[in-house]
């Protein structure tokens, strides 16, 4: 595991758009801006799997909501969740890409649960 990546478990339902927002802060004495970055989040059944089940990318599924204040939000439709991620526990990581530098920002478990309201 990367020492700089935050461990964050995420819980989503399969009957609603995955719309969580995340704000990042610079380390003490450092600076951070999302200007010029792209993002991707891969999801695997197991961290050791060769290929991800699904990868979410910017600018459509990962949206830079505020580049200066370092806020992104997810925008993954329920139909994508239903087709690619059956209700289960998964591993994910979130990567920020600036030029050729890929930085793991977050990682953890993604829990997909059945929603109560029918779609």
N, C-alpha and C positions, 0 to 999 in steps of 0.2 A: 504494500500500500504506500502511496505517496504520502509523505509527511505533511504536505501542505494542503491536502484535500480534506474538506470537512466530511464527516460521516453523517449522513442525513437519511433516515428512513422515510419513505413516501407511501402514503395510503391513497388509493384512488378507487372509484367505483366504475363498473363497466357500463353504466347507464347514463353517464354524464361526461361532458368534455373535461379533460384534464387541464385545469386552468391555474394551477398553483403559481404564485409569484415568489421569486427569490431575490434578495438584495445581498450584495457582497461588499465587504469593507476591506480597505487596504491594511496590510500589517502596520504596526506602529512604526512611524517614520517613513513609510512607503507611500506610493500613490497607485491609484487604480482608475482606469477608464475603460469603458467598453467600446469606445470609438474604434471603428475598423475591425472589430472582432466578428467571427462567425462561431457557431456553437453546434455541438452534436451530443446526443445522449444515446448510448447503445444499451440495450436491455438483453440479458441472457438468462436462460434457465439456471445456469451455473457459471460462475466466473471462469471456469476452465474450458467452457465450450469454445469451439473454434470460431463459429459465426454467431452474430447476434440474432435474436428473433426479430427485432425491429430496431431501427435507428431513427430518432427524431432529429431534425436539423433546423437551423435558422435559414431563412427568415420566416417561414410559415408555421412550423410546429414549435419552434423556440423563438420568441419575439423579444427583441431588445426594447423594453418599454421606456427606459430612461438611461441612456449611455453615460451621462455625467454622474448620476446618483447610483449607477451600477445595479439596475433592476432589470431582470428578465422575467418573462412569464411564459408558461407552457400554453400551447394552444393545440391540443391533440383531441380530435373528435372521438366521441364514443364509438363510432363505427370502426375506427382504426384500432381502438383498444379491444373491441369485441372480436375483430378478425385476427389480430396478431398476438394478443395476450389473454388467453383464457384465465379465469380466476385462479390465482396461485401466488407464490412468492418467487421473486426474481432478484437478480443482481443487476445493478446499473452503475454507470459512471457518466459524469457530465464534463465535457471537454470544451475549453475555450481555445479558439485558434486565432492567432495573430501572426500574419505572414506565414512563416514556416514553423512557428513555435506552438506546440500543443501542450496546454496546461490542464491537468486534471484539477477541477475546482471542487467537485462533490462526488461522492460515491456512497453506496449503501444498498439497502433492500428496497425494492418496489413491490408493494403488496396490492394486488388487484382483487377486489371483492365484488361479488354480485350486488348490484343495486336493488333496492326494494321496489321502486316504481318501474313498471313495465315500459319498455321503449317501443 
